[in-house]
Amino acid sequence: MKLETDVPTVLTEMITTVRKGGIISVVGDYYAYTNQFPIGAFMEKGLTMSSGQVHVQKYWKELLGYIEKGEFDPTFMITHRLPLDQAEEAYRMFDKKEDGAIKIILKPSMVSPTK
């Protein structure tokens, strides 16, 4: 059925605010299909669009090496640590950008195995 799986709100804002002949660069994770894409405005303005994603598979081993050697500490971006049973609250907080939420770590509770 090819139903819509993503809403192009950000793309629409970009298209309506960029100048004629401008360039839109999309970095993120759009996938599958989207409806309501303002193709008319995009064409009328003569825009150029480019896109890309981070090539995780290419760089992750090198970056992990920096972390393991202590040359880079990524923990500065962690703003919250919550138990896994508060995942719903964590996602809500992140979505609404409450309390300065940038990166939230969810920790499962440690349950002792029964013998």
C-alpha positions as CSV (number, residue, x, y, z in Angstrom):
1,M,0.0,0.0,0.0
2,K,3.0,2.3,0.4
3,L,1.5,4.2,3.2
4,E,3.2,7.3,4.6
5,T,5.8,6.4,7.2
6,D,7.4,9.8,7.8
7,V,6.1,13.4,7.9
8,P,8.2,16.0,6.0
9,T,7.7,18.9,8.4
10,V,11.3,19.9,8.5
11,L,11.7,19.5,4.8
12,T,8.7,21.6,4.2
13,E,10.1,24.4,6.5
14,M,13.4,24.2,4.6
15,I,11.7,24.5,1.2
16,T,9.4,27.4,2.2
17,T,12.2,29.4,3.9
18,V,15.2,29.0,1.6
19,R,15.8,31.6,-1.1
20,K,15.1,30.8,-4.8
21,G,18.0,28.8,-6.3
22,G,19.1,27.8,-2.8
23,I,20.5,24.5,-1.6
24,I,18.9,22.3,1.0
25,S,21.1,19.7,2.8
26,V,19.3,16.9,4.6
27,V,21.3,15.0,7.2
28,G,19.2,12.6,9.1
29,D,17.3,9.4,8.9
30,Y,14.4,9.6,6.5
31,Y,13.2,6.3,5.2
32,A,10.4,4.7,3.1
33,Y,7.6,7.0,2.0
34,T,6.4,10.5,2.8
35,N,3.2,12.2,1.6
36,Q,2.5,15.9,1.4
37,F,6.0,16.7,0.1
38,P,5.8,20.3,-1.4
39,I,7.3,19.4,-4.7
40,G,5.6,22.3,-6.4
41,A,7.4,24.9,-4.2
42,F,10.6,22.9,-4.5
43,M,10.4,23.1,-8.3
44,E,9.2,26.7,-8.5
45,K,12.2,27.9,-6.5
46,G,14.6,25.8,-8.6
47,L,16.2,24.3,-5.4
48,T,18.9,21.8,-5.1
49,M,18.7,19.1,-2.5
50,S,21.5,16.9,-1.2
51,S,21.4,14.3,1.6
52,G,23.5,11.9,3.5
53,Q,24.0,9.9,6.6
54,V,26.9,9.2,8.8
55,H,28.9,6.2,7.5
56,V,28.9,4.4,10.9
57,Q,30.3,1.1,9.5
58,K,33.3,3.0,8.1
59,Y,34.3,4.9,11.2
60,W,33.1,3.1,14.3
61,K,36.2,0.9,14.9
62,E,38.5,3.9,14.7
63,L,36.4,6.0,17.0
64,L,36.0,3.2,19.5
65,G,39.8,3.0,19.6
66,Y,40.0,6.6,20.6
67,I,37.5,6.0,23.4
68,E,39.3,2.8,24.6
69,K,42.7,4.6,24.7
70,G,41.2,7.5,26.7
71,E,41.8,10.0,23.9
72,F,38.1,10.9,23.7
73,D,35.4,10.8,26.4
74,P,31.9,10.9,24.9
75,T,30.2,11.0,28.3
76,F,30.0,14.8,28.2
77,M,26.8,14.5,26.1
78,I,24.9,12.3,28.6
79,T,22.5,14.5,30.4
80,H,20.3,11.9,32.2
81,R,20.6,8.3,33.5
82,L,17.3,6.7,34.2
83,P,16.2,3.1,35.0
84,L,14.7,1.2,32.1
85,D,11.3,1.1,33.8
86,Q,11.1,4.9,33.2
87,A,11.7,4.6,29.5
88,E,8.3,6.1,28.6
89,E,9.1,9.2,30.7
90,A,12.6,9.4,29.2
91,Y,11.3,9.4,25.6
92,R,8.7,12.0,26.5
93,M,11.4,14.2,28.2
94,F,13.7,13.8,25.2
95,D,10.9,14.5,22.7
96,K,9.9,17.7,24.5
97,K,13.5,18.7,25.2
98,E,12.7,19.1,28.9
99,D,15.3,19.5,31.6
100,G,18.0,20.0,29.0
101,A,17.7,16.4,27.8
102,I,20.2,15.6,25.0
103,K,21.3,12.0,25.6
104,I,19.5,9.7,28.0
105,I,20.9,6.4,29.1
106,L,18.4,3.8,30.1
107,K,19.8,1.2,32.5
108,P,18.1,-2.1,33.1
109,S,17.7,-3.1,36.7
110,M,20.1,-5.8,37.7
111,V,18.2,-8.9,38.7
112,S,20.1,-11.7,40.4
113,P,19.7,-15.0,38.6
114,T,17.8,-17.6,40.5
115,K,19.5,-21.0,41.1
